[in-house]
Amino acid sequence: MSAVLVGTSHGTDDPAGQAAVRALLDGVRAARPGLDVREAFVDVQKPEVGEVLAGAVRDAGAAVVVPLLLSTGYHVRHDIAQAVAAVNASDGGVAVAAEPLGPHPLLVDILADRYAAAEAAHGPFKSDDAVVLAAAGSSVAAAATAVEEVTSALAQRLGRFVTPSYGAGAEPRVPAAVAAARAAGGAAGAPGAAGSSGAPGAARVIVVSYLLAPGYFLDRVLEAGADVVTDPVAGPAAAEKADPRLVQVVLDRYDAAISS
């Protein structure tokens, strides 16, 4: 029997966000038939990760917690780590925690596609439009480093500057980054670098949502004053099936944890 995959998200009151996470885990089940995939949360929703993890190890002897989170942070380093430690201390089986979903090259592919879809709907985007990437954010320094890595990779892919921003825990916050981008512009400088370019008079500000699904942080991004906001990583709210690339990222994290 293989280790249970415990897909653990933050949790949200937003029905569209809940549906997106369920669709992602359904996609994992479809991609790997026979794998026991269970859902857990670190906040807002039930069941809690500790409860699900303990039951998974009790049933199968081993389990992997895959954080359905795009960066490390408090929930990865505290909530998930404590749940894993508690199960392992019980001598009833083995639990391990996988890395969070990001950074990962497939996530950059998805972000580039979300940008292209927004351009198809609202474009064409111009060279003096500014692009801001919006992440949830964390006070853990490694989280900002990971977001900056994704930002730089996306800037390279798009061939234009992209400014990282955060909903909480790090600076600049999304509204401040949007305001600065609108004032400063986004056209000058070499592609592939993260940060504001300094060119005046950006025509519009496009925010690329580096957020897994609809919920609190996406709502705050939508209120931040951008002209265009892309769909989150999981896709538009009406999507019935998960992006297969996102499913692959989850399985990559699971497989890496199993082999480590």
C-alpha positions in Angstrom: 0.0 0.0 0.0 1.4 3.4 -1.0 1.6 6.4 1.4 -1.6 8.4 1.6 -1.4 11.8 0.0 -2.9 14.4 2.4 -3.5 17.5 0.3 -3.5 20.4 2.8 -4.7 23.8 1.8 -5.2 27.0 3.9 -9.0 26.8 3.8 -11.5 29.4 2.7 -15.1 30.5 3.2 -15.3 31.2 -0.6 -17.3 28.4 -2.3 -15.4 28.9 -5.5 -12.1 28.5 -3.7 -13.4 25.4 -2.0 -14.5 24.0 -5.3 -11.1 24.7 -6.9 -9.2 22.8 -4.2 -11.6 19.8 -4.5 -11.2 19.8 -8.3 -7.4 19.8 -7.8 -7.5 16.8 -5.5 -10.0 15.1 -7.9 -7.5 15.7 -10.7 -4.7 14.0 -8.6 -7.0 11.0 -8.0 -7.8 10.7 -11.7 -4.1 11.1 -12.7 -3.0 8.3 -10.3 -5.8 5.8 -9.8 -5.4 3.8 -6.6 -3.6 6.5 -4.7 -5.4 7.4 -1.5 -5.9 11.2 -1.6 -7.4 12.9 1.4 -8.2 16.6 2.0 -7.1 18.6 5.0 -6.8 22.2 6.1 -4.7 24.4 8.3 -7.3 27.1 8.9 -11.0 28.1 8.3 -12.2 24.7 7.2 -12.3 21.2 8.7 -11.0 18.6 9.0 -7.6 19.8 10.4 -4.4 18.4 9.0 -3.4 16.7 12.3 -6.6 14.8 12.4 -6.5 13.7 8.8 -2.8 12.8 8.9 -3.2 10.7 12.1 -6.1 8.7 10.4 -4.1 8.3 7.2 -1.1 6.8 9.0 -3.3 4.7 11.2 -5.0 3.2 8.0 -2.0 2.9 5.7 1.1 3.1 7.9 2.5 6.1 6.0 1.4 9.4 4.7 2.7 12.5 2.9 1.4 15.9 3.6 1.5 17.9 0.4 0.9 21.6 1.2 -1.5 23.1 -1.4 0.3 26.4 -0.8 2.5 28.2 -3.3 5.2 29.2 -0.8 6.6 28.2 2.6 5.5 30.2 5.7 3.9 29.8 9.1 1.4 27.1 8.0 4.1 25.0 6.5 6.7 25.5 9.2 4.3 25.4 12.2 0.9 23.8 11.5 2.0 21.1 9.1 5.4 20.5 10.8 3.7 20.0 14.1 1.2 17.6 12.7 3.9 15.5 11.2 6.0 15.6 14.3 3.0 14.5 16.5 2.2 11.5 14.3 5.9 10.4 14.1 6.2 10.7 17.9 3.3 8.2 18.3 5.3 5.3 16.8 2.3 4.3 14.9 3.6 4.9 11.4 5.6 7.3 9.3 4.5 10.8 8.2 6.5 13.3 6.1 5.9 16.7 4.7 6.5 17.6 1.1 7.7 20.9 -0.1 5.0 23.6 -1.0 4.0 23.8 -4.6 6.2 26.7 -5.5 8.5 27.6 -6.9 8.1 25.2 -9.9 8.6 25.7 -13.6 5.1 24.4 -14.3 3.7 27.2 -12.2 5.5 29.8 -14.3 3.9 28.1 -17.4 0.5 28.5 -15.8 1.1 32.1 -14.8 2.2 32.9 -18.4 -1.0 31.3 -19.7 -3.2 33.3 -17.2 -1.4 36.4 -18.5 -2.1 35.4 -22.1 -5.7 34.7 -21.4 -6.1 38.1 -19.7 -4.4 39.8 -22.7 -6.8 38.0 -25.1 -9.8 39.3 -23.0 -8.5 42.9 -22.3 -5.5 43.5 -24.6 -3.4 43.7 -26.4 -1.2 44.8 -23.6 1.2 47.6 -24.5 4.9 48.1 -23.7 4.1 50.9 -21.2 1.6 48.7 -19.3 3.0 47.6 -15.9 2.9 44.1 -14.6 2.7 43.2 -10.9 2.8 39.7 -9.5 0.6 39.3 -6.4 1.4 36.6 -3.8 -0.2 35.9 -0.5 2.9 36.7 1.4 4.6 35.6 4.6 6.9 37.0 7.3 9.2 34.0 6.6 12.1 35.3 4.5 12.3 32.2 2.4 8.8 32.8 1.1 9.7 36.1 -0.4 12.8 34.6 -1.9 10.7 32.0 -3.6 8.2 34.5 -4.9 11.1 36.6 -6.3 12.3 33.5 -8.1 8.9 33.0 -9.7 8.7 36.7 -10.5 12.0 36.7 -12.3 11.2 33.5 -14.2 7.8 35.0 -15.3 9.5 38.3 -16.3 11.9 36.3 -18.5 9.0 34.4 -20.0 7.0 37.5 -20.8 10.0 39.6 -21.9 9.1 42.5 -19.6 9.5 43.6 -16.0 7.4 42.2 -13.3 7.2 43.6 -9.8 6.6 41.2 -6.9 4.0 42.2 -4.3 2.3 40.6 -1.3 -1.0 40.5 0.5 0.6 40.2 3.9 3.8 39.6 5.7 6.2 41.2 3.2 6.6 44.4 1.2 5.5 45.9 -1.0 1.9 45.2 -0.4 -0.3 44.7 -3.5 -2.1 48.1 -3.4 1.3 50.0 -2.9 2.9 48.0 -5.8 -0.1 48.8 -8.0 0.0 52.5 -7.1 3.8 52.7 -7.6 3.6 50.8 -11.0 0.9 53.2 -12.2 3.0 56.2 -11.2 6.4 54.8 -12.5 5.5 52.8 -15.5 6.8 49.4 -16.6 8.4 49.7 -20.0 12.1 50.4 -19.6 14.9 48.0 -18.8 16.0 44.6 -19.9 13.6 41.7 -19.8 14.0 39.0 -17.1 14.4 41.2 -14.1 11.9 41.7 -11.3 11.1 45.2 -10.2 9.7 48.5 -11.4 11.4 49.9 -14.5 11.0 53.6 -13.8 9.4 54.6 -17.1 6.7 57.2 -16.7 3.0 56.9 -17.6 2.1 53.2 -17.6 -1.2 52.9 -19.6 -2.5 50.2 -17.4 -1.5 48.0 -14.5 -1.9 44.2 -14.9 -1.8 42.0 -11.8 -0.8 38.4 -12.3 -2.4 36.5 -9.4 0.1 34.1 -7.8 -2.7 32.8 -5.6 -3.9 29.2 -5.7 -7.7 29.9 -5.9 -10.4 32.4 -5.2 -10.6 33.5 -1.6 -9.7 36.3 0.8 -6.4 37.3 -0.8 -7.8 37.3 -4.4 -10.7 39.5 -3.1 -8.1 42.0 -1.7 -6.2 41.9 -5.0 -9.3 42.7 -6.9 -9.8 45.8 -4.7 -6.2 47.0 -5.1 -6.8 49.3 -8.1 -5.3 47.4 -11.0 -6.9 47.6 -14.4 -6.6 43.9 -15.1 -6.3 41.0 -12.7 -5.6 37.5 -14.0 -7.3 34.3 -12.9 -5.5 32.5 -10.0 -3.3 29.6 -10.6 -6.1 27.1 -10.3 -7.9 28.9 -13.1 -11.2 30.7 -13.5 -13.8 30.1 -10.9 -16.1 28.3 -13.3 -13.5 25.7 -14.2 -14.8 22.2 -13.5 -11.4 20.4 -13.9 -8.0 21.2 -12.5 -5.2 22.3 -14.8 -3.2 19.1 -15.4 0.0 21.0 -14.9 -1.1 21.9 -11.4 -2.0 18.3 -10.8 1.5 17.3 -11.9 3.1 19.8 -9.5 1.2 18.1 -6.6 2.4 14.7 -7.7 5.9 15.9 -8.2 6.0 17.1 -4.6 4.5 13.8 -3.4 7.0 11.7 -5.3 9.9 13.8 -4.1 8.9 13.4 -0.5 8.5 9.6 -1.0 11.9 9.3 -2.5 13.7 11.5 0.1 
